[in-house]
Amino acid sequence: MSLLSRILGTERPMPVMPRAEPVITTKAGMFTATDPGAAGWSGIGGIGLGGLGLLSNTGQPVNHLTALQATAVYACVKCLSEDVAKLPLVIRRRLRGGGYKTDTDHPLNRLFRTPNAWQTSFSFWAFVVSALALRGNSYIVILRDLGGVPRRLIPINPDQVSVFVSPAGSLFYHVSHPLVGDGVTVHSDDMVHLRNPHAMMGNGVMGMSPIMAGQEAIGLSLATQQHGGTLFRQGAQLSGVLHTAGTLSPEAVQRVAQSWRDTYSGTQNVGRVAVLEQGLEFTPVAMDNEAAQYLGLRGFQVPEICRIWRIPPHKIFDLSRSTFSNIENMGQDYINDALMPICVQIEQQCEADLLFERERDDYTISFDFDALLRGDTLTRYNAYAIALTHGWMNRNSVRIAENQTPDIPGGDTYLTQLNMGSSGTKPGDTRGAPNTNPAAAEPEPSESAT
């Protein structure tokens, strides 16, 4: 339209194409749109969200499957997934006087123990975190009963999920799974979507694959690994050129080369003495391991890959930089920098997607990090000793924490050190520190009365 028609108001409006929205059966139920793209929804793509992967500069294809052939990648993913999976995830109810208490009757606690019919809590979260660590996105479909209460959690392979944004701005997930359906579109209310956040990934809708972010580092590790295998397969010493002053026929060239490979190539033939005849001379041309700094390069790739997931190298058994003075601090850094961000995202996403709106002020979902000390008896006992000495745990509560029966007589009494008291009291004045033992509160009989 011309500028004059716009000023005079004679411009015809642009025709609006109708856009089909899915029919909502429940507030947070399944949606049946077989082709979201045809309905006018915008598909959200991302870098390295699946497929065959990309070629690194070394020529090695790098994707979520080939990357696992690098032992450092496999160890990092296994470390993250299993350490998160062994932490109990519980729902706690806020108490009026402050603090939280585990609500054993809440259906989510039973759901977290048995998410579905074929997975335990450990295998479920190990799968979920593995998908997040490899693909940058992890998806869990929530199956609810007629009252909207979550009854099963179904983890979905990221290859079977496509994300769309409706014209109204809502997120929908096109999913294929035997327990969900083939080509079923799920509203975001029924999907727990965990992401590896990145500023360049679809306005925060999609996460970025760590494998694609560290493509070159992983590709170099795969290339050096392949180089080592080829080196030993073909022989590390007898690799070079056979030449002679005479002229050989093509058949003779093939016969000599094949005879040389059969006799001297391979790990089983390393160190054999070469016997040359008919004026043949051997000139080595291969670059040896020392010149290529092969071992040093392979060793450097371990911390390089660990940086992708912020994992200290000692967690995947690279102790070259570990000492008695720093390994404990690195263990704490692993919890703070590698585990905690994943766990906090799971906690917040579960609260947003699994709790009803009216429950969110009264309940919290959190991982119990005390489970990391299950194999460290001395550290646990030292922590209990501090808690008992300073009076914020009693002996029976310690027994409960150790899964023992709280049946010690007087074990519910909180102890107080004799050299401590409330602020402002005089030494020996116990009026500011009440005792929970009634017998101790009674005055002792005076000696003068006898």
PyMOL commands that set and color helices and strands:
alter all, ss='L'
color gray80, all
select helices_A, chain A and resi 3-8+36-39+66-69+71-85+107-113+121-135+158-160+188-190+202-204+210-213+215-234+250-264+267-269+289-292+294-309+313-316+327-354+357-359+369-373+377-389+395-401+438-441+447-449
alter helices_A, ss='H'
color red, helices_A
select strands_A, chain A and resi 30-31+42-44+54-55+61-62+89-94+100-102+137-144+150-156+161-165+171-177+181-187+191-195+240-243+281-284+363-367
alter strands_A, ss='S'
color yellow, strands_A
deselect
rebuild
show_as cartoon
